[in-house]
Amino acid sequence: MENFKDKVVVVTGGAQGIGRCFADEFLKAGAHICVIDKQDGEHFVGDISEKAVLEQFAKEVIGKYGHVDYLINISSSRDRMSQRDVSAIQWILPIWSCSSVPTRQASSLERTSALMVV
C-alpha cells in the first residue's frame, strides 16, 4: 500500500471483518483512522442510518482533523447495500461539506480524495 502518512480515512463499519482490515492497512500506512460502527469498541459507536449520530460523528472528525481524505463505506450488513445505507451515504457527503466548522474547513468535500463503497 502506498504511503498514506497523515491522510484522514473514515471507515464506516470498520469494527470487524473487511472494514477492520481496511482500517488496519490504512493505519499501517500512516493514516489517521476514524471508524464508526454499531458494535462497541474504542471507535465511535453509532448507526450511520441515524442522521443525528452521523452528524455528531462528522462534527468530531472535522473538529479533530479539519477534513477527510478518504471515505470507505462498509456499513452494510448484507452482500449488497441496502436503501438505508445509500441514504446514509447521501447524509455523509453533505455533512462533510456543510458541517458547522470554519469555512476553510467546510470545503472538505472538495478535498476528499476518494469515496469507496464496498
C-alpha positions, 0 to 999 in steps of 0.5 A: 500500500502506498504511503498514506502518512497523515491522510484522514480515512473514515471507515464506516463499519470498520469494527470487524471483518473487511472494514477492520482490515481496511482500517488496519492497512490504512493505519499501517500506512500512516493514516489517521483512522476514524471508524464508526460502527454499531458494535462497541469498541474504542471507535465511535459507536453509532448507526450511520442510518441515524442522521443525528449520530452521523452528524455528531460523528462528522462534527468530531472528525472535522473538529479533530482533523479539519477534513477527510481524505478518504471515505470507505463505506462498509456499513452494510450488513448484507452482500449488497447495500441496502436503501438505508445505507445509500441514504446514509451515504447521501447524509455523509457527503453533505455533512462533510461539506456543510458541517458547522466548522470554519469555512476553510474547513467546510470545503472538505468535500472538495478535498476528499480524495476518494469515496469507496463503497464496498 
